[in-house]
Amino acid sequence: MTNAREIEDLLKSCTKEERYQIFKNLRQEFSIHPIEAELNTNAEVILDAIHRGSDLTLRGIRGIIAECTFALDVAQNLIGWEDVTPKGDHPYDFLLRDTIGQVRVQVKMQRQEKQLPKIAQPTSKAWSFLPRAMYLVETQRTRGGKNSQTGEKTRPYAFDQFDILAVSLHPSTKDWASFMYTVTAWLLPTEGNPNCLQVFQPVAQQPDEYWTNAFLESVKWLRSGVRRRLYKE
């Protein structure tokens, strides 16, 4: 421990360039994350590969970061709750349970275009029912397909596939821990198909009677059984 303190003092007296050289030497011995061994490469190469990825790739990475942040900053800190999410591919990202029951949560990123938040304006015909300008979230799977038996598209989500929608507001707040929540049953349905969610949903910029920034409040809304439809009921 004495040697460590002496080294820390020496590092403080080094220039930034000298500390960086020491860091590079230490990186040859120590990995940052187990995925380096799994992929048989270093973190710098992995990060550069992500940086070189297409917009679709980066959208996927942002979505994964949002899910990880929800797990660490929200789900992990809920008192009296446990994460019982089963392994496998599910239409929800998290299955959380307390003494009352289970809640399925889907985490999505706030939609952005050209690195700017996409806004729904009440001045446009499609969003004329909104009381004010809103953010948007895209509620469909990244990849599509068709049900081999029914022929229906599998990209849209159905209302019964998750209970709470959590939207990461990082594109507008630059804070990964910033989420807005609503009850899935309150979302807008697809025109002509009331069982599926409309692709784009309006998201309040500040908490209101439809959206909250507190996860447990959204659970309270869910369990109250109150019926609403985003900005229409």
Secondary structure in CASP SS format (residue, H / E / C, confidence):
PFRMAT SS
TARGET T0000
AUTHOR 0000-0000-0000
METHOD secondary structure of the structure
MODEL  1
M C 1.00
T H 1.00
N H 1.00
A H 1.00
R H 1.00
E H 1.00
I H 1.00
E H 1.00
D H 1.00
L H 1.00
L H 1.00
K H 1.00
S H 1.00
C C 1.00
T C 1.00
K H 1.00
E H 1.00
E H 1.00
R H 1.00
Y H 1.00
Q H 1.00
I H 1.00
F H 1.00
K H 1.00
N H 1.00
L H 1.00
R H 1.00
Q C 1.00
E C 1.00
F C 1.00
S C 1.00
I C 1.00
H C 1.00
P C 1.00
I H 1.00
E H 1.00
A H 1.00
E H 1.00
L H 1.00
N C 1.00
T C 1.00
N C 1.00
A H 1.00
E H 1.00
V H 1.00
I H 1.00
L H 1.00
D H 1.00
A H 1.00
I H 1.00
H H 1.00
R H 1.00
G C 1.00
S C 1.00
D H 1.00
L H 1.00
T H 1.00
L H 1.00
R H 1.00
G H 1.00
I H 1.00
R H 1.00
G H 1.00
I H 1.00
I H 1.00
A H 1.00
E H 1.00
C H 1.00
T H 1.00
F H 1.00
A H 1.00
L H 1.00
D H 1.00
V H 1.00
A H 1.00
Q H 1.00
N H 1.00
L C 1.00
I C 1.00
G C 1.00
W C 1.00
E E 1.00
D E 1.00
V C 1.00
T C 1.00
P C 1.00
K C 1.00
G C 1.00
D C 1.00
H C 1.00
P C 1.00
Y C 1.00
D C 1.00
F E 1.00
L E 1.00
L E 1.00
R E 1.00
D C 1.00
T C 1.00
I C 1.00
G C 1.00
Q E 1.00
V E 1.00
R E 1.00
V E 1.00
Q E 1.00
V E 1.00
K E 1.00
M E 1.00
Q E 1.00
R C 1.00
Q E 1.00
E E 1.00
K C 1.00
Q C 1.00
L E 1.00
P E 1.00
K C 1.00
I E 1.00
A E 1.00
Q C 1.00
P C 1.00
T C 1.00
S C 1.00
K H 1.00
A H 1.00
W H 1.00
S C 1.00
F C 1.00
L C 1.00
P C 1.00
R C 1.00
A C 1.00
M E 1.00
Y E 1.00
L E 1.00
V E 1.00
E E 1.00
T C 1.00
Q E 1.00
R C 1.00
T C 1.00
R C 1.00
G C 1.00
G C 1.00
K E 1.00
N C 1.00
S C 1.00
Q C 1.00
T C 1.00
G C 1.00
E C 1.00
K E 1.00
T C 1.00
R C 1.00
P E 1.00
Y C 1.00
A E 1.00
F H 1.00
D H 1.00
Q H 1.00
F C 1.00
D C 1.00
I E 1.00
L E 1.00
A E 1.00
V E 1.00
S E 1.00
L C 1.00
H H 1.00
P H 1.00
S H 1.00
T H 1.00
K C 1.00
D C 1.00
W C 1.00
A C 1.00
S C 1.00
F E 1.00
M E 1.00
Y E 1.00
T E 1.00
V E 1.00
T H 1.00
A H 1.00
W H 1.00
L C 1.00
L C 1.00
P E 1.00
T E 1.00
E C 1.00
G C 1.00
N E 1.00
P E 1.00
N E 1.00
C E 1.00
L E 1.00
Q C 1.00
V C 1.00
F E 1.00
Q E 1.00
P E 1.00
V E 1.00
A C 1.00
Q C 1.00
Q C 1.00
P C 1.00
D C 1.00
E C 1.00
Y C 1.00
W C 1.00
T E 1.00
N C 1.00
A C 1.00
F H 1.00
L H 1.00
E H 1.00
S H 1.00
V H 1.00
K H 1.00
W H 1.00
L H 1.00
R H 1.00
S H 1.00
G C 1.00
V C 1.00
R C 1.00
R C 1.00
R C 1.00
L C 1.00
Y C 1.00
K C 1.00
E C 1.00
END
